[in-house]
Amino acid sequence: MATHLLEVCSSYCGASHLDGDRFFQELCRLAGVASADGGTSADGVIKLQRVECLDVCDAGPILRIDGTTVYKQISVEDAGSLIERLRRGREPG
């Protein structure tokens, strides 16, 4: 079981501000997840998955960490920084 669950909204609205597939694939690459369809990183720290709706349609791309912390209009660069913080055992915020 991964230490942290990262969920990316894949609905049309949540992903509409950036190509949702490209955003998700970039996060997979940054997290070290082998499959562009999501999964768990080789180090077991990050599990990345798509979800249909995070209920903030006007603010995509949307990333939720561990079911509680939601980041709206997050860039790939900022998401990568969050992933690195999680890897180092730090809180995302």
C-alpha positions in Angstrom: 0.0 0.0 0.0 1.4 3.4 -1.0 2.1 6.0 1.6 0.2 8.8 -0.3 -2.7 8.7 -2.6 -2.8 11.4 -5.3 -6.1 11.7 -7.3 -6.4 13.7 -10.5 -9.8 14.8 -11.7 -10.3 13.3 -15.2 -13.8 14.7 -15.9 -14.1 17.2 -18.7 -14.5 20.3 -16.5 -11.8 19.4 -14.0 -9.2 18.7 -16.6 -10.3 21.4 -19.1 -7.7 24.1 -18.3 -4.9 21.8 -19.4 -5.0 18.6 -21.5 -6.0 16.2 -18.7 -4.3 13.2 -20.2 -1.0 15.1 -20.7 -1.3 16.4 -17.1 -1.8 12.9 -15.7 1.0 11.4 -17.8 3.4 14.0 -16.6 2.4 13.3 -13.0 3.0 9.6 -13.6 6.5 10.4 -14.9 7.3 12.7 -12.0 6.0 10.2 -9.4 7.9 7.3 -11.0 4.8 5.4 -11.9 5.6 3.0 -14.7 2.2 3.1 -16.3 0.7 6.2 -17.9 -2.7 4.8 -16.6 -1.6 5.3 -13.0 -0.5 3.0 -10.2 2.1 2.9 -7.5 5.6 4.3 -7.7 8.5 1.9 -7.5 9.4 3.2 -4.1 5.9 2.7 -2.8 5.4 6.2 -1.7 3.0 7.5 -4.3 -0.2 6.0 -5.7 -1.6 8.0 -8.6 -5.1 7.5 -9.9 -7.7 9.2 -12.0 -11.1 10.0 -10.4 -14.2 11.1 -12.3 -15.1 14.2 -10.2 -13.7 16.2 -7.3 -16.5 18.7 -7.4 -14.5 21.8 -8.3 -15.2 22.0 -12.0 -14.2 25.6 -12.5 -10.6 25.2 -11.2 -8.9 22.4 -13.2 -6.5 20.8 -13.2 -7.3 19.4 -9.8 -5.2 17.3 -7.6 -6.3 15.7 -4.2 -3.8 14.3 -1.8 -4.7 11.6 0.7 -8.4 12.3 0.3 -8.3 15.6 2.1 -6.1 18.3 0.6 -7.3 19.7 -2.8 -5.1 21.8 -5.1 -7.0 23.8 -7.8 -5.5 25.1 -11.0 -2.2 23.3 -10.2 0.6 23.3 -12.6 2.8 20.3 -13.5 5.7 22.0 -11.9 3.9 22.7 -8.6 2.5 19.1 -8.5 6.1 17.8 -9.0 7.2 19.9 -6.0 4.4 18.4 -3.9 5.5 14.9 -5.0 9.0 15.6 -3.9 7.8 17.0 -0.5 5.8 13.8 0.0 8.8 11.7 -0.9 10.9 13.5 1.7 8.2 12.8 4.4 7.0 16.4 4.5 3.4 17.6 4.4 2.3 18.8 1.0 1.3 22.3 2.2 
